[in-house]
Amino acid sequence: MYTHEKDIRTQGKPLSETGKALILIHGRGATAASILPLARELGADDFTLFAPQATNNTWYPYSFMAPTDQNQPALNSALELIHETVQGIRAQGIASKDIYLLGFSQGACLTAEYASRHAQRFGGLLIFTGGLVGQELNTSNYKGDFEGTPVLITTGDPDSHVPVSRVDETVKQLESMGAKVTRKVYPGRPHTILDEEIELARKILAS
């Protein structure tokens, strides 16, 4: 059982039928319910979906590039909820290679941060406009080996929340831990998810 079970929405067939999980992590001001429909666009019909819900619709109070202490204890609580989601899936006999994590904006930052603190062979990481958390990267937090996990990381240039420089730092860190990263920067793109990003993500989910 999840201690936060009320905070995790599920959708689709049970894990015993699909054997694959997609965890969708919403952005600031959004909801678990609002990100779940993205799975249909991604063609994830044969996945069991999990969408954790942030307290007051926000994972942590300040920018992801604020000093980490300013975002505590909310950041640790958010990371713990993602961990409980993953562990709950693992407890049902699903290997990490069959668990995919997706996040948009603040949820993308949380996806990158969580995965880097628990690096292993995930099915894939879909980081739509996000990067690792902190004013500066604290590499002592990052542990494990991605073992070739495919990663998609995107942003606009400029983006109102996520600078390209932090995306590049994140790519470097993920690659150093064994991830296979596809980096896409879209000039003048608004803070959203483009059709091309959806197509790239579909390829990872289908692989």
N, C-alpha and C positions, 0 to 999 in steps of 0.2 A: 504493500500500500504506500502511496505517496503521503507524506505528512501535509503536503500542499495540494492534495488532490482537487480541491475546489478551484484551484488556480490553473488547472490544465484542461483545456478542451480537447476532446478527441473526435475524430470523424473517420468514416470509411469502414472497411471490413476489419475484423479483428486481426491482431498480429499472427494468430495461429493460422490464418488463411493467407495473409500477404507475405509474411516473413521479412518485411521491409518497413522501416519507419522513416517518416519525414517530419522533423521538428521545425515549425515555423515560428519565428520570433519577431513580434511586431515592433514598430517604431514608436517614438515618443508621441503621446496623445492618441495613439490608435488602440486597438483591442485585439485579443486573440480571435474573436469572431470576424474582425475585418480583414485579417490576413489569410484566413483559411481558404477563401475563394481563389486565391492565387494558385493554389495547388491544381485547380482545374485547368488554368491557362498553361501550367507546366506539364500537363498530361500525366499527373501523378495518381491516376485512378487506381493503380495496383499497389499503392502505399497505404499504410495506416498513418493517419495524420495526428500530430500532437501540437497544440498551440498553447504554450504557457501564457498566463495573463499577469501583467505587471500591476503592482499596487498603484491605484490612482492613475493607471495607464502610462506610467513613466518608470523606467528601470532604475534610473539614478537622476539626481536633480540637475546637475550642471553639464556643461559640454563634456564630451568624452576625452577632450584634450585638457581639461582642468586638472590640477593636482589631484591625484587619486584619493588622497585623504578627504578632500571636499565632497567626494561622491560616496563616502562611506557613512553609515553601514549599508546603504541601499545597494551599492555595487556588489558587495559580498553576498547579500541576500538574493540578488538576481542570479548571480553565478551559481548559488546553491540550488535555486529552483531549476535551473537548466540541468545541473548535475543530477538532481533527483529524477527529472524527466528521463534522462539517459539511463540512469541506473534502474528505473522502473521498467524500461524497455528491455534492458539486458537481463533483468530477472525473469523475463518471459522467454528466455532462450534465444534472443536475437543477438548475433555477433555485431561488434562495432562496425564491421565492414558493410553491414546492412542498415546502418543508421546514417541518415543524411541530415545536415543542419542548414537552415536557411534563415537569413535575417535581412531586414531592410532598415537602413539608417541607424537609429540607436540600437535596434535589434541586430543589425549587421555587425556593429561594434562588439556587442555582447557575444555574438557567434564567434567572431575572431578571437576574442579574449578567452572565452570558455575553452574552445578547441585547442588553443595554444597552451593552456594550463593543463590539459589532459590529452596531449597529442597521442594518437594511435591511428590505425588504419580505419578511418571513417569511409562510408560510401562516397561522400562528397560534401564540400562546404560551399554554400552559395552566399556570398557576402555582397549584397546589393547596397553600394554606397556606405562603406564603413571601413574601420581600421582598428588596430589595437589601441587599448585604452591607457590614458595617462598623459601628463604633461610631457614626460619623456618615457620611453619604453623601459620597463623594469624587467630585463631579460631573465633575472633570477626566478621570476614567476613561471617561466615557460619550461615545460618538462615533457619528455616523451619523444616519439618518432612517428611522423605521419605515414611513413612507409608507402609513399607514392599516392596518398589521398589526392584526388583531383579537387582543385579549388578554383572558383570563379570569383574575382574581386573587381568591382566596378566603382566609378564615380564620374561626376561631371567636372568640367574645368572651365570656369571655377564652379565649385559647389559651395552653397552657403554654410554647410556644416562640416564637410569632410575635405580637407586640402589634399591635393595630389601627393604632396610630400609625405603625408602620413600613410597613404595607400602604398607608396613605394617602400617606406620603412617596413610596413606590414608584409609586403611581398617578400622582401629580403629575409625577414624573420621566419616566415612560413617555409620558404625554400630551404633555409638553413636547417630546418627540422624535417626535411624530407618530403614536403608537399610538392605536387606538380601544379603550378599556378598559372592560370590564364588571367592577365590583367587587361582591363579595358577602360580607357578614359575617353569620355565623349565631350568634345568641345561645345560649350554653350547649352548643354543639356540641363533641363530643370531637375529639381529634386524629386525624381520619380524612377520608374523602371520601364525601360524601352523594350519594344518588341524584340530587338536584337539580343538584349540581355536574357529575355525569356527563352529564345532559341538556344543560346549557349548553355543555359541552365538545363534545358530539356535534354541536351546531349549528355550531360553528366548524369542526370537521373536515369537515362536509358542505358548507360554503359554497364 
